[in-house]
Amino acid sequence: GFIPAFSRDGDTKDYVQHRVAHHAARVWNMLEAGAAVYVAGSSASMPQDVRDTLSQVVEACGRMSRDDAGVYLRRMEANGRYVVEAW
């Protein structure tokens, strides 16, 4: 499934990291099923904020240590399943 987030539409800011955290179990299940994550947008703090939240999801839902969650995300990157396009 696709979980969009739009921080510029409407009165409420709906940031990617908030959507990832809100749907943590769903995100984890999708990752385990082979889903890819594509992060696109501002290169300010957004890419790191999303990565930090995704790491927390992997750690909590995957019952991993912080280090193992980092390895999991780096493996995703190496396999083209975690891609950041920021400007």
N, C-alpha and C positions, 0 to 999 in steps of 0.2 A: 504494500500500500504506500501511497504517497502522502506525506504530511507537510503541507506548505505552511509558511509563516510569512506574514507581511507586516513589516515594522512601519511602513509609510501610509498604510490604508486605514482610515478610521481614526477615532479618537484614542483608542487603546493601542499601546505599542505591543505587538505580538512578535517577540524576538525568537529566532530559531532555537536558541538554547532553552527558552521557556517551553517551547513545544516538545523538544526532545525530552526534557525532564518530565513533563506532564504525561507523555506517552512512553515512559521508560520501558515497561514490560513489552509493549508492542514493538518498540525500536529494537530491543534485544532479540526478540523472536525473529524479526526480519533480518537482523545481522546474522544470526545463527543459520538462517535459511539461505544465506548467500547474498543478501541485499548489498547494494553499493550506496555510498553516501557522497553526494555532490554538494559542496558548499560554495556559493557564489555571492559576491557582494563586496562591500567595503573592506579594505585591508586594515582598517583601524584595529579595534579590539575584537570584532566579531569572529574571525576565524579561530582565534585562541579561545574565546568564550565558548564557542560551539565544541571545540575539541575537548576542553576541560569538562564540559557537561557530558559529552559522549563517553569520555573516560570514566566519569562517575557512574554512568549507566552500566557500562561494561563491568566495572568493579562490583557494583551492587547486585545487578541481575545475574551476572556470570559467576558471582561468588569468587572473585579473584582479588589478589593483592593489587595495590596501585601499580607496582612494577609490571605485573602480568597484564594488567589492562593496557598499559603503555605498549607492551610487546604486541598485544592483540591489534591495537590500532596501527602500529608500524607495519605489521604483517598485511593488514588491509591496504595500506598505502602501497606497499611493494607489489601487491596483486591487483592494483588499479581499482580497488573497491572503496577507497577514501581519497577523494580528489577535491582540492581547494583551488578555486579560480577567484582571486581577489585582486582588486585594483584600488 
